[in-house]
Amino acid sequence: MPSYVAAQDSSSVKNNDSLPFPIHDTRGDFISSNPAIYDFQTPPNITDSVAYDPITKTYTVFEKVGDHYYRTPTTYTAEEFRALEAKKAEIDYFKKRANTLSFLNRGSVKPKLTVYDNLFNRLFGNGKIDIQPQGNVDVTAGYQGQNVKNPTLPERARRNGGFDFNMGAQLNVNASIGNKLKFPISYNTVANFDFTNQLKLDYTGNDDEILKRFEAGNVSFPLRGSLIPGAQSLFGIKTQLQFGKLFVTGILASQKSQRQSMNLQGGMLSEGGTQGAGFVRDAVHQLRGGAGTRQVQGARTALLAIGGFFYNSQGLILTADQKSQGVQR
């Protein structure tokens, strides 16, 4: 007599899983199944793929563990597959919106900025940071007071004084981050001219980068042509870009210096002599218009710098009176 084994319903078997939150396998493939509450990463030995058959216009879903199928491949028509993908995209869209609103409502949580080594090296060339400061700071402190022995003055007015404090600094810094970014800084509190104090940021790109150079601080804008003169002693930003064979240079700065042009006439046309009187005589002739071939047209002012035997030099300025054509000192 044949023997039979009664099939047992798996749903009626008591679950002896001791986990607080039991883990259940998904019903169906990864396309049609709903995402789990806790989305664990897929192990590296599991491979999920979708293949399209252009003849039958169907999509087949394959799920493998290594080279073996752990689920039977599932086939969908084009309409079914597009409907499943649209539903999945809609769920992901609303999930991202909910996460964004929750993140903005919390307010105190700030995203972390992660800087990788490759990003740092791409921006600055390498990871070397070099700072070389040089300089000195001089501090002078003292007291200045006086005591006037004048009986006509009140007692408090006879004595006065106060502290005298002065400080001078000279600083030179050569700092660089990588081989692209440099900070040449030069500052001196007792400098005669302001343009000698340099504060600059200089970034130089590689040959294959669009941004060739970026400068901020003390910059200059020289030009090769003589029609439009360049500018020096500028303070602002300057950038140089390259698009193929096209080079673009832009600058936005304020000029800290002023340029003036002066044309001199005459020069060494004066008739000199062993004594300074010869220069005075020739200056008078020039102002009166009687210098002959050496005459400077329109001469109205003459400057004489005469040196003596012992180098005790003197100066003399002569001007011509236009009304009387005379010479005034």
C-alpha positions as protocol buffer text, in pm:
chain_id: "A"
residue {
  index: 1
  type: MET
  ca { x: 0 y: 0 z: 0 }
}
residue {
  index: 2
  type: PRO
  ca { x: 151 y: 333 z: -98 }
}
residue {
  index: 3
  type: SER
  ca { x: 237 y: 578 z: 177 }
}
residue {
  index: 4
  type: TYR
  ca { x: 149 y: 947 z: 163 }
}
residue {
  index: 5
  type: VAL
  ca { x: 303 y: 1241 z: 346 }
}
residue {
  index: 6
  type: ALA
  ca { x: 64 y: 1516 z: 441 }
}
residue {
  index: 7
  type: ALA
  ca { x: 177 y: 1862 z: 328 }
}
residue {
  index: 8
  type: GLN
  ca { x: 203 y: 2116 z: 606 }
}
residue {
  index: 9
  type: ASP
  ca { x: 101 y: 2477 z: 560 }
}
residue {
  index: 10
  type: SER
  ca { x: 404 y: 2695 z: 629 }
}
residue {
  index: 11
  type: SER
  ca { x: 185 y: 2984 z: 738 }
}
residue {
  index: 12
  type: SER
  ca { x: 50 y: 2782 z: 1031 }
}
residue {
  index: 13
  type: VAL
  ca { x: 394 y: 2696 z: 1165 }
}
residue {
  index: 14
  type: LYS
  ca { x: 478 y: 2889 z: 1477 }
}
residue {
  index: 15
  type: ASN
  ca { x: 754 y: 3140 z: 1428 }
}
residue {
  index: 16
  type: ASN
  ca { x: 1035 y: 3071 z: 1674 }
}
residue {
  index: 17
  type: ASP
  ca { x: 1246 y: 3369 z: 1559 }
}
residue {
  index: 18
  type: SER
  ca { x: 1383 y: 3548 z: 1866 }
}
residue {
  index: 19
  type: LEU
  ca { x: 1455 y: 3878 z: 1688 }
}
residue {
  index: 20
  type: PRO
  ca { x: 1251 y: 4179 z: 1807 }
}
residue {
  index: 21
  type: PHE
  ca { x: 1192 y: 4268 z: 1445 }
}
residue {
  index: 22
  type: PRO
  ca { x: 1197 y: 3946 z: 1236 }
}
residue {
  index: 23
  type: ILE
  ca { x: 1348 y: 3962 z: 889 }
}
residue {
  index: 24
  type: HIS
  ca { x: 1129 y: 3818 z: 611 }
}
residue {
  index: 25
  type: ASP
  ca { x: 1221 y: 3754 z: 253 }
}
residue {
  index: 26
  type: THR
  ca { x: 1051 y: 3964 z: -14 }
}
residue {
  index: 27
  type: ARG
  ca { x: 769 y: 3813 z: -216 }
}
residue {
  index: 28
  type: GLY
  ca { x: 857 y: 3857 z: -578 }
}
residue {
  index: 29
  type: ASP
  ca { x: 1154 y: 4016 z: -751 }
}
residue {
  index: 30
  type: PHE
  ca { x: 1320 y: 4349 z: -671 }
}
residue {
  index: 31
  type: ILE
  ca { x: 1110 y: 4528 z: -934 }
}
residue {
  index: 32
  type: SER
  ca { x: 761 y: 4436 z: -819 }
}
residue {
  index: 33
  type: SER
  ca { x: 816 y: 4399 z: -442 }
}
residue {
  index: 34
  type: ASN
  ca { x: 763 y: 4689 z: -205 }
}
residue {
  index: 35
  type: PRO
  ca { x: 1072 y: 4826 z: -32 }
}
residue {
  index: 36
  type: ALA
  ca { x: 1132 y: 4711 z: 323 }
}
residue {
  index: 37
  type: ILE
  ca { x: 1124 y: 4945 z: 621 }
}
residue {
  index: 38
  type: TYR
  ca { x: 1490 y: 4874 z: 695 }
}
residue {
  index: 39
  type: ASP
  ca { x: 1674 y: 4883 z: 363 }
}
residue {
  index: 40
  type: PHE
  ca { x: 1989 y: 4675 z: 414 }
}
residue {
  index: 41
  type: GLN
  ca { x: 2256 y: 4675 z: 148 }
}
residue {
  index: 42
  type: THR
  ca { x: 2261 y: 4385 z: -95 }
}
residue {
  index: 43
  type: PRO
  ca { x: 2553 y: 4144 z: -42 }
}
residue {
  index: 44
  type: PRO
  ca { x: 2819 y: 4163 z: -314 }
}
residue {
  index: 45
  type: ASN
  ca { x: 2759 y: 3803 z: -426 }
}
residue {
  index: 46
  type: ILE
  ca { x: 2397 y: 3877 z: -525 }
}
residue {
  index: 47
  type: THR
  ca { x: 2349 y: 4010 z: -878 }
}
residue {
  index: 48
  type: ASP
  ca { x: 2020 y: 4163 z: -998 }
}
residue {
  index: 49
  type: SER
  ca { x: 1972 y: 4243 z: -1365 }
}
residue {
  index: 50
  type: VAL
  ca { x: 1702 y: 4319 z: -1622 }
}
residue {
  index: 51
  type: ALA
  ca { x: 1722 y: 4199 z: -1984 }
}
residue {
  index: 52
  type: TYR
  ca { x: 1510 y: 4335 z: -2270 }
}
residue {
  index: 53
  type: ASP
  ca { x: 1405 y: 4119 z: -2565 }
}
residue {
  index: 54
  type: PRO
  ca { x: 1340 y: 4341 z: -2870 }
}
residue {
  index: 55
  type: ILE
  ca { x: 1164 y: 4059 z: -3058 }
}
residue {
  index: 56
  type: THR
  ca { x: 896 y: 3985 z: -2800 }
}
residue {
  index: 57
  type: LYS
  ca { x: 922 y: 4334 z: -2643 }
}
residue {
  index: 58
  type: THR
  ca { x: 937 y: 4189 z: -2294 }
}
residue {
  index: 59
  type: TYR
  ca { x: 1155 y: 4249 z: -1989 }
}
residue {
  index: 60
  type: THR
  ca { x: 1303 y: 3959 z: -1791 }
}
residue {
  index: 61
  type: VAL
  ca { x: 1426 y: 4005 z: -1434 }
}
residue {
  index: 62
  type: PHE
  ca { x: 1715 y: 3781 z: -1320 }
}
residue {
  index: 63
  type: GLU
  ca { x: 1830 y: 3737 z: -958 }
}
residue {
  index: 64
  type: LYS
  ca { x: 2143 y: 3533 z: -897 }
}
residue {
  index: 65
  type: VAL
  ca { x: 2370 y: 3427 z: -615 }
}
residue {
  index: 66
  type: GLY
  ca { x: 2700 y: 3394 z: -790 }
}
residue {
  index: 67
  type: ASP
  ca { x: 2621 y: 3191 z: -1105 }
}
residue {
  index: 68
  type: HIS
  ca { x: 2303 y: 3029 z: -969 }
}
residue {
  index: 69
  type: TYR
  ca { x: 1947 y: 3160 z: -983 }
}
residue {
  index: 70
  type: TYR
  ca { x: 1793 y: 3189 z: -638 }
}
residue {
  index: 71
  type: ARG
  ca { x: 1458 y: 3294 z: -785 }
}
residue {
  index: 72
  type: THR
  ca { x: 1278 y: 3199 z: -1100 }
}
residue {
  index: 73
  type: PRO
  ca { x: 1321 y: 3471 z: -1368 }
}
residue {
  index: 74
  type: THR
  ca { x: 1014 y: 3689 z: -1408 }
}
residue {
  index: 75
  type: THR
  ca { x: 893 y: 3825 z: -1743 }
}
residue {
  index: 76
  type: TYR
  ca { x: 696 y: 4149 z: -1784 }
}
residue {
  index: 77
  type: THR
  ca { x: 544 y: 4312 z: -2086 }
}
residue {
  index: 78
  type: ALA
  ca { x: 652 y: 4662 z: -2183 }
}
residue {
  index: 79
  type: GLU
  ca { x: 337 y: 4818 z: -2036 }
}
residue {
  index: 80
  type: GLU
  ca { x: 371 y: 4628 z: -1706 }
}
residue {
  index: 81
  type: PHE
  ca { x: 738 y: 4716 z: -1670 }
}
residue {
  index: 82
  type: ARG
  ca { x: 678 y: 5087 z: -1737 }
}
residue {
  index: 83
  type: ALA
  ca { x: 394 y: 5092 z: -1485 }
}
residue {
  index: 84
  type: LEU
  ca { x: 614 y: 4935 z: -1216 }
}
residue {
  index: 85
  type: GLU
  ca { x: 899 y: 5179 z: -1286 }
}
residue {
  index: 86
  type: ALA
  ca { x: 660 y: 5477 z: -1273 }
}
residue {
  index: 87
  type: LYS
  ca { x: 521 y: 5360 z: -940 }
}
residue {
  index: 88
  type: LYS
  ca { x: 871 y: 5313 z: -799 }
}
residue {
  index: 89
  type: ALA
  ca { x: 980 y: 5661 z: -918 }
}
residue {
  index: 90
  type: GLU
  ca { x: 670 y: 5817 z: -759 }
}
residue {
  index: 91
  type: ILE
  ca { x: 743 y: 5650 z: -423 }
}
residue {
  index: 92
  type: ASP
  ca { x: 1106 y: 5764 z: -433 }
}
residue {
  index: 93
  type: TYR
  ca { x: 1002 y: 6122 z: -519 }
}
residue {
  index: 94
  type: PHE
  ca { x: 764 y: 6160 z: -224 }
}
residue {
  index: 95
  type: LYS
  ca { x: 1012 y: 5990 z: 6 }
}
residue {
  index: 96
  type: LYS
  ca { x: 1282 y: 6246 z: -86 }
}
residue {
  index: 97
  type: ARG
  ca { x: 1040 y: 6533 z: -31 }
}
residue {
  index: 98
  type: ALA
  ca { x: 945 y: 6398 z: 311 }
}
residue {
  index: 99
  type: ASN
  ca { x: 1310 y: 6356 z: 408 }
}
residue {
  index: 100
  type: THR
  ca { x: 1390 y: 6710 z: 293 }
}
residue {
  index: 101
  type: LEU
  ca { x: 1105 y: 6865 z: 491 }
}
residue {
  index: 102
  type: SER
  ca { x: 1204 y: 6668 z: 799 }
}
residue {
  index: 103
  type: PHE
  ca { x: 1565 y: 6784 z: 761 }
}
residue {
  index: 104
  type: LEU
  ca { x: 1466 y: 7150 z: 724 }
}
residue {
  index: 105
  type: ASN
  ca { x: 1230 y: 7139 z: 1020 }
}
residue {
  index: 106
  type: ARG
  ca { x: 1501 y: 7013 z: 1251 }
}
residue {
  index: 107
  type: GLY
  ca { x: 1723 y: 7311 z: 1170 }
}
residue {
  index: 108
  type: SER
  ca { x: 2001 y: 7225 z: 1414 }
}
residue {
  index: 109
  type: VAL
  ca { x: 2136 y: 6940 z: 1206 }
}
residue {
  index: 110
  type: LYS
  ca { x: 2399 y: 7056 z: 957 }
}
residue {
  index: 111
  type: PRO
  ca { x: 2533 y: 6847 z: 671 }
}
residue {
  index: 112
  type: LYS
  ca { x: 2886 y: 6725 z: 705 }
}
residue {
  index: 113
  type: LEU
  ca { x: 3140 y: 6844 z: 453 }
}
residue {
  index: 114
  type: THR
  ca { x: 3378 y: 6570 z: 357 }
}
residue {
  index: 115
  type: VAL
  ca { x: 3697 y: 6670 z: 177 }
}
residue {
  index: 116
  type: TYR
  ca { x: 3878 y: 6386 z: 9 }
}
residue {
  index: 117
  type: ASP
  ca { x: 4248 y: 6381 z: -73 }
}
residue {
  index: 118
  type: ASN
  ca { x: 4182 y: 6369 z: -447 }
}
residue {
  index: 119
  type: LEU
  ca { x: 3965 y: 6682 z: -428 }
}
residue {
  index: 120
  type: PHE
  ca { x: 4225 y: 6871 z: -225 }
}
residue {
  index: 121
  type: ASN
  ca { x: 4505 y: 6773 z: -463 }
}
residue {
  index: 122
  type: ARG
  ca { x: 4294 y: 6869 z: -763 }
}
residue {
  index: 123
  type: LEU
  ca { x: 4232 y: 7218 z: -624 }
}
residue {
  index: 124
  type: PHE
  ca { x: 4576 y: 7299 z: -482 }
}
residue {
  index: 125
  type: GLY
  ca { x: 4813 y: 7062 z: -662 }
}
residue {
  index: 126
  type: ASN
  ca { x: 4938 y: 6872 z: -356 }
}
residue {
  index: 127
  type: GLY
  ca { x: 4877 y: 6856 z: 16 }
}
residue {
  index: 128
  type: LYS
  ca { x: 5182 y: 7057 z: 125 }
}
residue {
  index: 129
  type: ILE
  ca { x: 5118 y: 7370 z: 332 }
}
residue {
  index: 130
  type: ASP
  ca { x: 5418 y: 7600 z: 378 }
}
residue {
  index: 131
  type: ILE
  ca { x: 5415 y: 7922 z: 586 }
}
residue {
  index: 132
  type: GLN
  ca { x: 5736 y: 8124 z: 636 }
}
residue {
  index: 133
  type: PRO
  ca { x: 5686 y: 8444 z: 840 }
}
residue {
  index: 134
  type: GLN
  ca { x: 5965 y: 8697 z: 884 }
}
residue {
  index: 135
  type: GLY
  ca { x: 5967 y: 9037 z: 1050 }
}
residue {
  index: 136
  type: ASN
  ca { x: 5982 y: 9230 z: 1371 }
}
residue {
  index: 137
  type: VAL
  ca { x: 5762 y: 9443 z: 1596 }
}
residue {
  index: 138
  type: ASP
  ca { x: 5911 y: 9743 z: 1777 }
}
residue {
  index: 139
  type: VAL
  ca { x: 5731 y: 9889 z: 2076 }
}
residue {
  index: 140
  type: THR
  ca { x: 5845 y: 10218 z: 2229 }
}
residue {
  index: 141
  type: ALA
  ca { x: 5697 y: 10334 z: 2559 }
}
residue {
  index: 142
  type: GLY
  ca { x: 5796 y: 10630 z: 2771 }
}
residue {
  index: 143
  type: TYR
  ca { x: 5684 y: 10927 z: 2972 }
}
residue {
  index: 144
  type: GLN
  ca { x: 5719 y: 11294 z: 2886 }
}
residue {
  index: 145
  type: GLY
  ca { x: 5666 y: 11560 z: 3151 }
}
residue {
  index: 146
  type: GLN
  ca { x: 5773 y: 11908 z: 3249 }
}
residue {
  index: 147
  type: ASN
  ca { x: 5783 y: 12114 z: 3565 }
}
residue {
  index: 148
  type: VAL
  ca { x: 5769 y: 12492 z: 3514 }
}
residue {
  index: 149
  type: LYS
  ca { x: 5894 y: 12697 z: 3809 }
}
residue {
  index: 150
  type: ASN
  ca { x: 5672 y: 12992 z: 3739 }
}
residue {
  index: 151
  type: PRO
  ca { x: 5507 y: 13136 z: 4050 }
}
residue {
  index: 152
  type: THR
  ca { x: 5244 y: 13315 z: 3842 }
}
residue {
  index: 153
  type: LEU
  ca { x: 5098 y: 12984 z: 3727 }
}
residue {
  index: 154
  type: PRO
  ca { x: 4869 y: 12771 z: 3942 }
}
residue {
  index: 155
  type: GLU
  ca { x: 5021 y: 12469 z: 4110 }
}
residue {
  index: 156
  type: ARG
  ca { x: 4845 y: 12225 z: 3875 }
}
residue {
  index: 157
  type: ALA
  ca { x: 4959 y: 12413 z: 3564 }
}
residue {
  index: 158
  type: ARG
  ca { x: 5325 y: 12397 z: 3661 }
}
residue {
  index: 159
  type: ARG
  ca { x: 5344 y: 12021 z: 3616 }
}
residue {
  index: 160
  type: ASN
  ca { x: 5208 y: 11836 z: 3315 }
}
residue {
  index: 161
  type: GLY
  ca { x: 5299 y: 11530 z: 3115 }
}
residue {
  index: 162
  type: GLY
  ca { x: 5175 y: 11202 z: 2974 }
}
residue {
  index: 163
  type: PHE
  ca { x: 5275 y: 10863 z: 2846 }
}
residue {
  index: 164
  type: ASP
  ca { x: 5429 y: 10832 z: 2499 }
}
residue {
  index: 165
  type: PHE
  ca { x: 5355 y: 10507 z: 2318 }
}
residue {
  index: 166
  type: ASN
  ca { x: 5460 y: 10412 z: 1965 }
}
residue {
  index: 167
  type: MET
  ca { x: 5466 y: 10084 z: 1775 }
}
residue {
  index: 168
  type: GLY
  ca { x: 5619 y: 9983 z: 1444 }
}
residue {
  index: 169
  type: ALA
  ca { x: 5579 y: 9652 z: 1263 }
}
residue {
  index: 170
  type: GLN
  ca { x: 5749 y: 9501 z: 962 }
}
residue {
  index: 171
  type: LEU
  ca { x: 5614 y: 9169 z: 841 }
}
residue {
  index: 172
  type: ASN
  ca { x: 5694 y: 8950 z: 542 }
}
residue {
  index: 173
  type: VAL
  ca { x: 5504 y: 8625 z: 491 }
}
residue {
  index: 174
  type: ASN
  ca { x: 5559 y: 8372 z: 214 }
}
residue {
  index: 175
  type: ALA
  ca { x: 5275 y: 8121 z: 246 }
}
residue {
  index: 176
  type: SER
  ca { x: 5161 y: 7858 z: -1 }
}
residue {
  index: 177
  type: ILE
  ca { x: 4902 y: 7582 z: -11 }
}
residue {
  index: 178
  type: GLY
  ca { x: 5012 y: 7316 z: -255 }
}
residue {
  index: 179
  type: ASN
  ca { x: 5184 y: 7445 z: -566 }
}
residue {
  index: 180
  type: LYS
  ca { x: 4889 y: 7651 z: -694 }
}
residue {
  index: 181
  type: LEU
  ca { x: 4784 y: 7889 z: -415 }
}
residue {
  index: 182
  type: LYS
  ca { x: 5028 y: 8147 z: -277 }
}
residue {
  index: 183
  type: PHE
  ca { x: 4998 y: 8435 z: -29 }
}
residue {
  index: 184
  type: PRO
  ca { x: 5281 y: 8690 z: -71 }
}
residue {
  index: 185
  type: ILE
  ca { x: 5232 y: 8946 z: 207 }
}
residue {
  index: 186
  type: SER
  ca { x: 5454 y: 9245 z: 287 }
}
residue {
  index: 187
  type: TYR
  ca { x: 5354 y: 9508 z: 544 }
}
residue {
  index: 188
  type: ASN
  ca { x: 5549 y: 9792 z: 702 }
}
residue {
  index: 189
  type: THR
  ca { x: 5394 y: 10061 z: 923 }
}
residue {
  index: 190
  type: VAL
  ca { x: 5672 y: 10313 z: 852 }
}
residue {
  index: 191
  type: ALA
  ca { x: 5670 y: 10273 z: 474 }
}
residue {
  index: 192
  type: ASN
  ca { x: 5702 y: 10596 z: 277 }
}
residue {
  index: 193
  type: PHE
  ca { x: 5451 y: 10485 z: 13 }
}
residue {
  index: 194
  type: ASP
  ca { x: 5137 y: 10278 z: 51 }
}
residue {
  index: 195
  type: PHE
  ca { x: 5201 y: 10073 z: -262 }
}
residue {
  index: 196
  type: THR
  ca { x: 5503 y: 9912 z: -98 }
}
residue {
  index: 197
  type: ASN
  ca { x: 5266 y: 9722 z: 134 }
}
residue {
  index: 198
  type: GLN
  ca { x: 5160 y: 9412 z: -57 }
}
residue {
  index: 199
  type: LEU
  ca { x: 4862 y: 9192 z: 29 }
}
residue {
  index: 200
  type: LYS
  ca { x: 4786 y: 8936 z: -239 }
}
residue {
  index: 201
  type: LEU
  ca { x: 4628 y: 8599 z: -312 }
}
residue {
  index: 202
  type: ASP
  ca { x: 4769 y: 8427 z: -620 }
}
residue {
  index: 203
  type: TYR
  ca { x: 4620 y: 8108 z: -769 }
}
residue {
  index: 204
  type: THR
  ca { x: 4777 y: 7949 z: -1077 }
}
residue {
  index: 205
  type: GLY
  ca { x: 4603 y: 7666 z: -1263 }
}
residue {
  index: 206
  type: ASN
  ca { x: 4748 y: 7385 z: -1472 }
}
residue {
  index: 207
  type: ASP
  ca { x: 4782 y: 7384 z: -1850 }
}
residue {
  index: 208
  type: ASP
  ca { x: 4462 y: 7181 z: -1902 }
}
residue {
  index: 209
  type: GLU
  ca { x: 4242 y: 7396 z: -1677 }
}
residue {
  index: 210
  type: ILE
  ca { x: 4011 y: 7678 z: -1786 }
}
residue {
  index: 211
  type: LEU
  ca { x: 4111 y: 7899 z: -1490 }
}
residue {
  index: 212
  type: LYS
  ca { x: 4469 y: 7990 z: -1565 }
}
residue {
  index: 213
  type: ARG
  ca { x: 4523 y: 8247 z: -1292 }
}
residue {
  index: 214
  type: PHE
  ca { x: 4327 y: 8426 z: -1023 }
}
residue {
  index: 215
  type: GLU
  ca { x: 4467 y: 8719 z: -825 }
}
residue {
  index: 216
  type: ALA
  ca { x: 4311 y: 8917 z: -542 }
}
residue {
  index: 217
  type: GLY
  ca { x: 4463 y: 9213 z: -356 }
}
residue {
  index: 218
  type: ASN
  ca { x: 4743 y: 9419 z: -510 }
}
residue {
  index: 219
  type: VAL
  ca { x: 4729 y: 9351 z: -884 }
}
residue {
  index: 220
  type: SER
  ca { x: 4850 y: 9515 z: -1205 }
}
residue {
  index: 221
  type: PHE
  ca { x: 4718 y: 9528 z: -1560 }
}
residue {
  index: 222
  type: PRO
  ca { x: 5005 y: 9579 z: -1808 }
}
residue {
  index: 223
  type: LEU
  ca { x: 4933 y: 9604 z: -2181 }
}
residue {
  index: 224
  type: ARG
  ca { x: 5173 y: 9545 z: -2466 }
}
residue {
  index: 225
  type: GLY
  ca { x: 5033 y: 9814 z: -2693 }
}
residue {
  index: 226
  type: SER
  ca { x: 5110 y: 10184 z: -2665 }
}
residue {
  index: 227
  type: LEU
  ca { x: 4767 y: 10307 z: -2777 }
}
residue {
  index: 228
  type: ILE
  ca { x: 4595 y: 10210 z: -2451 }
}
residue {
  index: 229
  type: PRO
  ca { x: 4838 y: 10228 z: -2157 }
}
residue {
  index: 230
  type: GLY
  ca { x: 4818 y: 9972 z: -1879 }
}
residue {
  index: 231
  type: ALA
  ca { x: 4762 y: 10040 z: -1511 }
}
residue {
  index: 232
  type: GLN
  ca { x: 4978 y: 9974 z: -1207 }
}
residue {
  index: 233
  type: SER
  ca { x: 4920 y: 9982 z: -831 }
}
residue {
  index: 234
  type: LEU
  ca { x: 4567 y: 9842 z: -845 }
}
residue {
  index: 235
  type: PHE
  ca { x: 4371 y: 9681 z: -563 }
}
residue {
  index: 236
  type: GLY
  ca { x: 4098 y: 9433 z: -659 }
}
residue {
  index: 237
  type: ILE
  ca { x: 4058 y: 9099 z: -836 }
}
residue {
  index: 238
  type: LYS
  ca { x: 4197 y: 8976 z: -1166 }
}
residue {
  index: 239
  type: THR
  ca { x: 4133 y: 8651 z: -1352 }
}
residue {
  index: 240
  type: GLN
  ca { x: 4270 y: 8486 z: -1664 }
}
residue {
  index: 241
  type: LEU
  ca { x: 4067 y: 8221 z: -1847 }
}
residue {
  index: 242
  type: GLN
  ca { x: 4140 y: 8004 z: -2150 }
}
residue {
  index: 243
  type: PHE
  ca { x: 3881 y: 7852 z: -2383 }
}
residue {
  index: 244
  type: GLY
  ca { x: 4077 y: 7659 z: -2641 }
}
residue {
  index: 245
  type: LYS
  ca { x: 4286 y: 7918 z: -2825 }
}
residue {
  index: 246
  type: LEU
  ca { x: 4090 y: 8210 z: -2677 }
}
residue {
  index: 247
  type: PHE
  ca { x: 4238 y: 8386 z: -2373 }
}
residue {
  index: 248
  type: VAL
  ca { x: 4019 y: 8614 z: -2164 }
}
residue {
  index: 249
  type: THR
  ca { x: 4155 y: 8850 z: -1895 }
}
residue {
  index: 250
  type: GLY
  ca { x: 3917 y: 9036 z: -1666 }
}
residue {
  index: 251
  type: ILE
  ca { x: 3990 y: 9280 z: -1384 }
}
residue {
  index: 252
  type: LEU
  ca { x: 3782 y: 9468 z: -1129 }
}
residue {
  index: 253
  type: ALA
  ca { x: 3993 y: 9701 z: -916 }
}
residue {
  index: 254
  type: SER
  ca { x: 4051 y: 10056 z: -795 }
}
residue {
  index: 255
  type: GLN
  ca { x: 4366 y: 10247 z: -885 }
}
residue {
  index: 256
  type: LYS
  ca { x: 4583 y: 10363 z: -596 }
}
residue {
  index: 257
  type: SER
  ca { x: 4828 y: 10567 z: -804 }
}
residue {
  index: 258
  type: GLN
  ca { x: 4813 y: 10847 z: -1060 }
}
residue {
  index: 259
  type: ARG
  ca { x: 4998 y: 10879 z: -1389 }
}
residue {
  index: 260
  type: GLN
  ca { x: 5114 y: 11208 z: -1539 }
}
residue {
  index: 261
  type: SER
  ca { x: 5309 y: 11289 z: -1853 }
}
residue {
  index: 262
  type: MET
  ca { x: 5546 y: 11587 z: -1893 }
}
residue {
  index: 263
  type: ASN
  ca { x: 5720 y: 11706 z: -2207 }
}
residue {
  index: 264
  type: LEU
  ca { x: 6047 y: 11899 z: -2160 }
}
residue {
  index: 265
  type: GLN
  ca { x: 6190 y: 12139 z: -2414 }
}
residue {
  index: 266
  type: GLY
  ca { x: 6522 y: 12312 z: -2439 }
}
residue {
  index: 267
  type: GLY
  ca { x: 6740 y: 12074 z: -2249 }
}
residue {
  index: 268
  type: MET
  ca { x: 7112 y: 12156 z: -2281 }
}
residue {
  index: 269
  type: LEU
  ca { x: 7062 y: 12429 z: -2544 }
}
residue {
  index: 270
  type: SER
  ca { x: 7189 y: 12696 z: -2304 }
}
residue {
  index: 271
  type: GLU
  ca { x: 7523 y: 12860 z: -2358 }
}
residue {
  index: 272
  type: GLY
  ca { x: 7740 y: 12785 z: -2060 }
}
residue {
  index: 273
  type: GLY
  ca { x: 8055 y: 12943 z: -1929 }
}
residue {
  index: 274
  type: THR
  ca { x: 8312 y: 12907 z: -1661 }
}
residue {
  index: 275
  type: GLN
  ca { x: 8104 y: 13120 z: -1425 }
}
residue {
  index: 276
  type: GLY
  ca { x: 7735 y: 13114 z: -1338 }
}
residue {
  index: 277
  type: ALA
  ca { x: 7679 y: 13454 z: -1496 }
}
residue {
  index: 278
  type: GLY
  ca { x: 7685 y: 13290 z: -1840 }
}
residue {
  index: 279
  type: PHE
  ca { x: 7380 y: 13079 z: -1753 }
}
residue {
  index: 280
  type: VAL
  ca { x: 7197 y: 13383 z: -1619 }
}
residue {
  index: 281
  type: ARG
  ca { x: 7273 y: 13579 z: -1936 }
}
residue {
  index: 282
  type: ASP
  ca { x: 7152 y: 13297 z: -2160 }
}
residue {
  index: 283
  type: ALA
  ca { x: 6832 y: 13259 z: -1955 }
}
residue {
  index: 284
  type: VAL
  ca { x: 6760 y: 13631 z: -2000 }
}
residue {
  index: 285
  type: HIS
  ca { x: 6813 y: 13600 z: -2376 }
}
residue {
  index: 286
  type: GLN
  ca { x: 6576 y: 13303 z: -2391 }
}
residue {
  index: 287
  type: LEU
  ca { x: 6303 y: 13489 z: -2203 }
}
residue {
  index: 288
  type: ARG
  ca { x: 6344 y: 13801 z: -2421 }
}
residue {
  index: 289
  type: GLY
  ca { x: 6340 y: 13592 z: -2740 }
}
residue {
  index: 290
  type: GLY
  ca { x: 6691 y: 13687 z: -2849 }
}
residue {
  index: 291
  type: ALA
  ca { x: 6875 y: 13354 z: -2827 }
}
residue {
  index: 292
  type: GLY
  ca { x: 6898 y: 13312 z: -3204 }
}
residue {
  index: 293
  type: THR
  ca { x: 6915 y: 12952 z: -3329 }
}
residue {
  index: 294
  type: ARG
  ca { x: 6905 y: 12824 z: -2971 }
}
residue {
  index: 295
  type: GLN
  ca { x: 6577 y: 13002 z: -2898 }
}
residue {
  index: 296
  type: VAL
  ca { x: 6307 y: 12788 z: -2727 }
}
residue {
  index: 297
  type: GLN
  ca { x: 5967 y: 12885 z: -2864 }
}
residue {
  index: 298
  type: GLY
  ca { x: 5729 y: 13029 z: -2605 }
}
residue {
  index: 299
  type: ALA
  ca { x: 5983 y: 13039 z: -2321 }
}
residue {
  index: 300
  type: ARG
  ca { x: 5828 y: 13215 z: -2020 }
}
residue {
  index: 301
  type: THR
  ca { x: 6008 y: 13058 z: -1721 }
}
residue {
  index: 302
  type: ALA
  ca { x: 6374 y: 12964 z: -1668 }
}
residue {
  index: 303
  type: LEU
  ca { x: 6520 y: 12753 z: -1387 }
}
residue {
  index: 304
  type: LEU
  ca { x: 6890 y: 12786 z: -1309 }
}
residue {
  index: 305
  type: ALA
  ca { x: 7080 y: 12549 z: -1082 }
}
residue {
  index: 306
  type: ILE
  ca { x: 7434 y: 12680 z: -1049 }
}
residue {
  index: 307
  type: GLY
  ca { x: 7707 y: 12495 z: -861 }
}
residue {
  index: 308
  type: GLY
  ca { x: 8001 y: 12675 z: -704 }
}
residue {
  index: 309
  type: PHE
  ca { x: 8363 y: 12577 z: -669 }
}
residue {
  index: 310
  type: PHE
  ca { x: 8307 y: 12415 z: -330 }
}
residue {
  index: 311
  type: TYR
  ca { x: 7975 y: 12257 z: -440 }
}
residue {
  index: 312
  type: ASN
  ca { x: 7767 y: 12519 z: -259 }
}
residue {
  index: 313
  type: SER
  ca { x: 7489 y: 12518 z: -520 }
}
residue {
  index: 314
  type: GLN
  ca { x: 7224 y: 12788 z: -562 }
}
residue {
  index: 315
  type: GLY
  ca { x: 6894 y: 12808 z: -752 }
}
residue {
  index: 316
  type: LEU
  ca { x: 6730 y: 13090 z: -948 }
}
residue {
  index: 317
  type: ILE
  ca { x: 6392 y: 13116 z: -1122 }
}
residue {
  index: 318
  type: LEU
  ca { x: 6333 y: 13384 z: -1386 }
}
residue {
  index: 319
  type: THR
  ca { x: 5994 y: 13459 z: -1544 }
}
residue {
  index: 320
  type: ALA
  ca { x: 5906 y: 13681 z: -1842 }
}
residue {
  index: 321
  type: ASP
  ca { x: 5647 y: 13955 z: -1814 }
}
residue {
  index: 322
  type: GLN
  ca { x: 5417 y: 13924 z: -2113 }
}
residue {
  index: 323
  type: LYS
  ca { x: 5316 y: 14293 z: -2106 }
}
residue {
  index: 324
  type: SER
  ca { x: 5654 y: 14458 z: -2089 }
}
residue {
  index: 325
  type: GLN
  ca { x: 5858 y: 14166 z: -2228 }
}
residue {
  index: 326
  type: GLY
  ca { x: 6087 y: 14215 z: -1934 }
}
residue {
  index: 327
  type: VAL
  ca { x: 6240 y: 13967 z: -1693 }
}
residue {
  index: 328
  type: GLN
  ca { x: 6132 y: 13933 z: -1333 }
}
residue {
  index: 329
  type: ARG
  ca { x: 6308 y: 13747 z: -1060 }
}
